[in-house]
């Protein structure tokens, strides 16, 4: 199978020296890419800035902003079998980017923000043959919020996790929500172990989709 995996944060520039970002390490996405390669799949890894080394067998695409990630996915998505959107794309970006460094002031400073494009919703709602997997990093009402995202973004699966456990950690624990209402929990473990379990789930869902089309 052909896996298209996103990982890491995005950076939305404020001026030439500052940007908005988040605390995503990219470890979960990189672990999924590695697990897919171990399982014999072709992997394209689209990654925001991280301190991680990309798997040598993966086709690697480096991006910085959410718009760059969208452009990379738009050109690759129709050729994949499984899209795994584990990247933490910034929800907002500055409405205006200064071409010069903004100088410090003695008074308060306000920064106008505008919503970024919902990459997963755009790509998952197009005419597609691949399965779309989303990630929901939440701090409250985790399953309820993840289920809402599953439906709104037209995903086949949504991987819910507690951001307070996952961020800056080599471990995670996740709940997999399926389009048909099924739920599967994976207990706390190293992200590499969880990634192997997730890849097996993705394989099964993809195979079931193919079987339904044949029938």
N, C-alpha and C positions, 0 to 999 in steps of 0.2 A: 504494500500500500504506500501511498504518497502522503506523508504528514507535513502540514504547514503549521509551524508552532511559533507563537510570539512570546516574548519574555522581557522582563525588566521594566523599568519606568520609561516615561518620555520626559523630555525637557522642553518647556515652552518659554522662549526668550522674552525677557523684559527689556534688556538693553544689551550691548556687546559683552558685558561681564556678569550678568545675573539672569537667572531663569527660575521658573516654577517647576517643581518636581515632587516626587513622593519617595517613600522609604523602601520601595520594592527592591529586592536584591537580585531578582531574576533566577534564583536557585530552583524554584519549582518548575519553571518553564525549561530551563537547561536540563534538569533531571528527566523531564518528559522526553525531550529530544534525544537524550542519551539512551533512555529505555526503549524508545521506538527504533533506534539504530540497532541496539542489542537484539531486538525482535526481528531484525532483517528488513526493516522498512527504509524507504528513501525519505530523508528529512531535509526540509528547508527551515532554517531557524532565522526568524526576523527579530532582532533584539535591539532594545534601547540601550543606553549606556550602563554597563555593569563592570564589575571587577573580575568577572569570570572568563575562563578560557572556553571558547566554543568547541564542541565535539569535532574532532578532526574529520570525521566522516560526513558531517552535515554540510549542506550548502548554506553559507552564512551571509546574511544581509544585515548590515549595520544601519540603524536609523537613529534619529535624535528626537524629532517632534512627532506629534500625533499625525500630522498631515503626511509626513514622510512614511510613517508606518502604514497609513491608509493606502498610499500610492503603491507601496511594495506589495501589500496584500491584494489589491485590486488586480495587479498584473499576474499574480501567482495563484489566486484562489480557484479559478476554474479548472486548473490542472491537478488539484489535490483531491484526495479521498477523505481526509480528516483535517479539519481546521481546529486547532487548539489555541484559543485566545486567552493565554495566561498572563499576558502583559498587563501592567497597571498603567493604562493610558490616562493622562491627566484629564480631569473633568472640565477644567477651565484653562483659558489662556488669556494673556493681556489683550485688551481690545486694540491697543496700539503699541508697537514695539519701537522704542527710541533708537535712533541710529547712533547716538552718542551716550556715553555713560551718564546716568542720572546722578547729579551731585547731591550729597547729603545736605539736608536743610535743618534749621532749628525748629521749624513748624511741622505739624503733622503732614503726612503724605498719603494720598489715596491712589489706589491702582484699580482702574476699571477692568473687570474681567468679563469674558464672554464664554459661553459653553463651547467646548470642542465638539467635533463631529463624533457621533456614536458609531464607531467603526464596526463593531460586531453587529449592531442592528442593521446597518446599511448592507453589509455583505451577506448576512444570514437571511435577509428578506428578499434577496434576488433569486432568480431562477437558478437553482443549484442542484448538483448531484452529490456533493460532499456532505458529511455530517458536520454540524457546527457545535463546538464545545465552548461554553463560556465559563468564566470564573467569577465568583462573588465573594470578595473579601469583606466581611461584615464585622460589626462589633456588638450588634443587638438584633434580636429577631432574625437570626441567621437564616434559618430554613425558609421562613415566610418571605424575607427580602429576596432570597435566591430564587424562590419559586416565581415571584413577580418578574424578576429579570428573565427567567427562562421563557415565560410567556411573551413578555414585551419584545424581546429580542429574537423570537422565533428560533430558539436553539433546540437541538436534539437532546443535549445534556447540559446541566449547569453544575459546576463543582463549587460547593459552598465551604468556606472555612472561616475560622475566627482570626481576624487580622492580628489580634494581640498575641496569638500563638505563632502564626506563620512568619511575621515580619522579623527580620534579622535572626532567623533561626534556621538550623539545618533539619528541623523536624516540622511536621504538620499533622493535622487530622482533618479529614474531609468528609462531607456528605455529598453523595452523587444523586442528583435529582434527574429523573428521566422524563421525557415528553409524555409518556403514557401514564405518569403518576407514580411510577416506581421510585423507591428510595434505597440506596445502599450506603452504609457507613463504613469508612475505613479508619480504624483506630490510630491513635498517635504513634508515629514511627518516623524514621529518617525519610526525608523527601525522596531519596532515591528508591526506597522500598515502595512508597506510595505511588511513585511514578510508574513503576512496573505494573502495579495493580490497575492503575488507570489505563495504561496502554492496552491491557487485556480487555478491559471494559469497552474501550473505543473500538477495538477489533471486533468484538462480538456485536456491537450495535451496527457497525458498518456491514458486517456479514448478513445480519438480519435484514437490513435495508435492501441489499442486493437480492436476497432470497425472495423478498416480497415483490420486487420488480419482475423477477423471472416468473413467479407464479401468476 
